Amino acid sequence: MRNDVINEEFITAVRDYAYLLNQQYPRRTILKIVGDRYLLNAFQRILLSRGIFRNDDILLRTQKTVSKIHSQSIYIDAYNVLFTISNYLLGRIVFMSNDRFLRDAGEVYGKLHKDPVFDRAIDLTMTFLKKKEPSYVEFLLDKPISHSAELAGKLRETLETKLIPGDAQIDKNPDAVLIRQSSGIIATSDSDILDETDLPIVDLAHLILDDNFSLNLPDLGRLLS
């Protein structure tokens, strides 16, 4: 990560932000206070918002986190996983949050459907799933996002071609569908889903990238030590 992003002011801001967050101050309020205090740019504020969480939230997520998906049903927050992988492939900033989930800064959300890098993200995902042999795979996509129906069809076709049992569904609120899911494993890094689901959770994007690349990622959790 560039030195103009992870600098001394940002490191101090991370520590102040985490401290205030654990004192139960409102996230949005302290993001502005800390951001203004250390003159953080918009990008650094995104990293704080997406990368630092309260200790009690981290504990609950850690207790639910799994890394094995063999012979399990897995329900995938499709855009969350595929965009994170795509951002890494594009050389965008992808980082470890202090809850140990991989996240990105969201620079290219909604803009990649026709880009070859998005196809590669799908291929990496499907190859990983084929190797790990879950019993069933279901991709959930946001209906309001353009081309979701087309992408769902492509994912179904790829699952069938690779002989992976599964499906792809579009819904106007896939987050709610994933939260209500009563069995299987949920694959996402979306904070609301991680906190609301009672099911095991998996950082699928991280597992896929780690399986294919020698990762050396910025780690916001280490800035707190």
C-alpha positions as CSV (number, residue, x, y, z in Angstrom):
1,M,0.0,0.0,0.0
2,R,1.3,3.4,-0.9
3,N,3.1,5.4,1.8
4,D,0.7,8.3,1.2
5,V,-2.1,6.0,2.5
6,I,-0.4,4.2,5.4
7,N,1.5,7.0,7.0
8,E,2.1,8.0,10.6
9,E,-1.1,10.1,10.8
10,F,-3.2,7.2,9.4
11,I,-1.7,4.7,11.9
12,T,-2.4,7.0,14.8
13,A,-5.9,7.6,13.4
14,V,-6.5,3.8,13.3
15,R,-5.6,3.4,16.9
16,D,-7.7,6.4,18.0
17,Y,-10.7,5.2,15.9
18,A,-10.5,1.6,17.3
19,Y,-10.3,2.9,20.9
20,L,-13.3,5.2,20.5
21,L,-15.2,2.4,18.7
22,N,-14.7,0.1,21.6
23,Q,-16.0,2.8,23.9
24,Q,-19.3,2.4,22.0
25,Y,-19.2,5.9,20.3
26,P,-21.2,6.0,17.1
27,R,-19.2,4.8,14.1
28,R,-20.2,7.6,11.8
29,T,-19.5,10.3,14.4
30,I,-16.0,9.1,15.3
31,L,-15.1,8.5,11.7
32,K,-15.7,12.2,11.0
33,I,-13.9,13.3,14.3
34,V,-10.9,11.2,13.8
35,G,-10.8,11.8,10.0
36,D,-10.9,15.6,10.5
37,R,-8.4,15.4,13.4
38,Y,-5.7,13.7,11.3
39,L,-6.7,15.3,8.0
40,L,-7.4,11.9,6.4
41,N,-8.4,11.9,2.8
42,A,-11.6,10.2,1.5
43,F,-9.7,6.9,0.7
44,Q,-8.2,6.7,4.2
45,R,-11.6,7.2,5.7
46,I,-13.0,4.3,3.6
47,L,-10.2,2.1,5.0
48,L,-11.1,3.0,8.6
49,S,-14.8,2.4,7.9
50,R,-14.4,-0.9,6.2
51,G,-11.4,-2.1,8.1
52,I,-11.7,-1.5,11.8
53,F,-14.4,-3.1,14.0
54,R,-15.2,-3.4,17.7
55,N,-13.6,-6.2,19.7
56,D,-17.0,-7.7,20.6
57,D,-18.0,-7.9,16.9
58,I,-14.6,-9.4,16.1
59,L,-15.1,-12.1,18.8
60,L,-18.5,-13.1,17.5
61,R,-17.3,-13.3,13.9
62,T,-14.3,-15.3,14.9
63,Q,-16.4,-17.8,16.7
64,K,-18.5,-18.4,13.5
65,T,-15.6,-18.4,11.0
66,V,-14.7,-21.6,9.2
67,S,-12.2,-22.4,6.4
68,K,-13.3,-25.8,5.3
69,I,-16.2,-26.1,2.8
70,H,-15.7,-29.7,1.6
71,S,-19.0,-31.6,1.6
72,Q,-20.9,-28.5,2.8
73,S,-23.6,-26.3,1.3
74,I,-22.2,-22.8,0.6
75,Y,-24.3,-19.7,-0.1
76,I,-22.2,-17.0,-1.7
77,D,-22.7,-13.2,-1.7
78,A,-21.7,-13.2,-5.3
79,Y,-20.9,-9.5,-6.0
80,N,-19.1,-9.2,-2.6
81,V,-16.8,-12.1,-3.4
82,L,-16.3,-11.5,-7.1
83,F,-15.6,-7.8,-6.8
84,T,-13.1,-8.3,-4.1
85,I,-11.2,-10.8,-6.2
86,S,-11.5,-8.5,-9.3
87,N,-10.1,-5.5,-7.4
88,Y,-7.1,-7.6,-6.4
89,L,-6.5,-8.7,-10.0
90,L,-6.7,-5.1,-11.1
91,G,-4.0,-4.1,-8.6
92,R,-6.5,-2.1,-6.5
93,I,-6.0,-1.9,-2.7
94,V,-7.2,-5.0,-1.0
95,F,-6.5,-5.4,2.7
96,M,-7.0,-7.4,5.8
97,S,-9.4,-5.8,8.3
98,N,-8.9,-6.3,12.0
99,D,-11.7,-8.9,12.1
100,R,-9.4,-11.0,9.8
101,F,-11.7,-10.7,6.8
102,L,-10.4,-9.5,3.4
103,R,-11.9,-6.4,2.0
104,D,-11.4,-3.8,-0.7
105,A,-12.1,-0.1,-1.0
106,G,-14.9,-0.7,-3.5
107,E,-13.5,1.3,-6.4
108,V,-15.0,-0.7,-9.2
109,Y,-18.3,-2.0,-7.8
110,G,-20.9,-2.3,-10.5
111,K,-18.5,-1.6,-13.4
112,L,-17.0,-4.9,-14.3
113,H,-19.6,-7.2,-15.9
114,K,-18.0,-6.9,-19.4
115,D,-14.4,-6.7,-18.2
116,P,-12.1,-9.8,-18.8
117,V,-10.9,-9.5,-15.3
118,F,-14.4,-10.2,-14.0
119,D,-14.4,-13.4,-16.1
120,R,-11.1,-14.4,-14.5
121,A,-12.5,-13.8,-11.0
122,I,-15.4,-16.2,-11.9
123,D,-13.0,-18.7,-13.3
124,L,-10.8,-18.6,-10.2
125,T,-13.8,-19.0,-8.0
126,M,-15.2,-21.9,-9.9
127,T,-11.9,-23.7,-10.1
128,F,-11.5,-23.3,-6.3
129,L,-15.0,-24.6,-5.7
130,K,-14.4,-27.6,-8.0
131,K,-11.2,-28.5,-6.1
132,K,-12.8,-28.1,-2.6
133,E,-15.9,-30.1,-3.5
134,P,-18.7,-28.5,-1.5
135,S,-21.9,-30.5,-1.7
136,Y,-23.9,-27.6,-3.1
137,V,-23.2,-24.0,-4.2
138,E,-25.6,-21.2,-4.5
139,F,-24.7,-17.7,-5.8
140,L,-27.0,-14.8,-4.6
141,L,-27.0,-11.7,-6.8
142,D,-28.6,-8.2,-6.4
143,K,-31.5,-7.9,-8.8
144,P,-31.3,-4.1,-8.9
145,I,-27.7,-4.2,-10.3
146,S,-27.5,-4.1,-14.1
147,H,-26.8,-7.5,-15.9
148,S,-27.5,-9.6,-12.8
149,A,-29.9,-11.9,-14.7
150,E,-27.3,-12.3,-17.4
151,L,-24.6,-13.0,-14.8
152,A,-26.8,-15.5,-13.0
153,G,-27.2,-17.4,-16.2
154,K,-23.5,-17.4,-16.8
155,L,-22.8,-18.7,-13.3
156,R,-25.4,-21.5,-13.7
157,E,-23.9,-22.5,-17.0
158,T,-20.4,-22.6,-15.5
159,L,-21.5,-24.6,-12.6
160,E,-23.1,-27.1,-15.0
161,T,-20.0,-27.3,-17.2
162,K,-17.7,-27.9,-14.2
163,L,-20.1,-30.4,-12.7
164,I,-20.5,-28.5,-9.5
165,P,-23.9,-29.0,-7.9
166,G,-25.5,-25.6,-7.5
167,D,-27.5,-22.6,-8.8
168,A,-27.5,-18.8,-9.1
169,Q,-30.4,-16.7,-8.0
170,I,-31.2,-13.0,-8.2
171,D,-33.2,-11.2,-5.5
172,K,-34.0,-7.6,-4.7
173,N,-32.4,-8.1,-1.3
174,P,-29.9,-10.9,-1.3
175,D,-28.5,-9.8,2.1
176,A,-31.8,-10.6,3.7
177,V,-31.9,-14.0,2.0
178,L,-28.4,-14.9,3.2
179,I,-29.3,-13.7,6.8
180,R,-32.4,-15.8,6.8
181,Q,-30.7,-18.9,5.4
182,S,-31.1,-21.7,8.0
183,S,-28.4,-24.2,6.9
184,G,-25.0,-24.3,5.2
185,I,-22.1,-21.8,5.2
186,I,-22.4,-18.1,4.2
187,A,-19.6,-16.7,2.1
188,T,-19.2,-12.9,2.4
189,S,-17.3,-10.1,4.0
190,D,-20.4,-7.9,4.4
191,S,-20.4,-6.8,8.0
192,D,-24.2,-6.8,8.4
193,I,-24.5,-10.4,7.1
194,L,-21.6,-11.6,9.2
195,D,-23.2,-10.2,12.3
196,E,-26.8,-11.2,11.7
197,T,-26.4,-14.7,10.4
198,D,-26.4,-17.6,12.9
199,L,-24.6,-19.8,10.4
200,P,-20.9,-20.5,9.9
201,I,-19.2,-17.8,7.8
202,V,-16.2,-18.1,5.4
203,D,-13.9,-15.5,3.8
204,L,-14.1,-17.1,0.4
205,A,-12.4,-14.4,-1.5
206,H,-9.4,-14.6,0.8
207,L,-9.2,-18.4,0.5
208,I,-9.4,-18.2,-3.3
209,L,-6.7,-15.5,-3.6
210,D,-4.5,-17.2,-1.1
211,D,-4.8,-20.5,-3.1
212,N,-3.6,-18.8,-6.3
213,F,-1.2,-16.0,-5.3
214,S,1.6,-15.3,-2.8
215,L,-0.3,-12.7,-0.9
216,N,1.4,-9.8,0.9
217,L,-1.6,-7.7,2.0
218,P,-1.8,-4.6,4.1
219,D,-3.1,-5.6,7.5
220,L,-5.0,-3.0,9.5
221,G,-5.1,-5.2,12.5
222,R,-1.3,-5.2,12.8
223,L,-1.4,-1.4,13.1
224,L,-3.2,-1.8,16.4
225,S,-0.5,-4.0,18.0
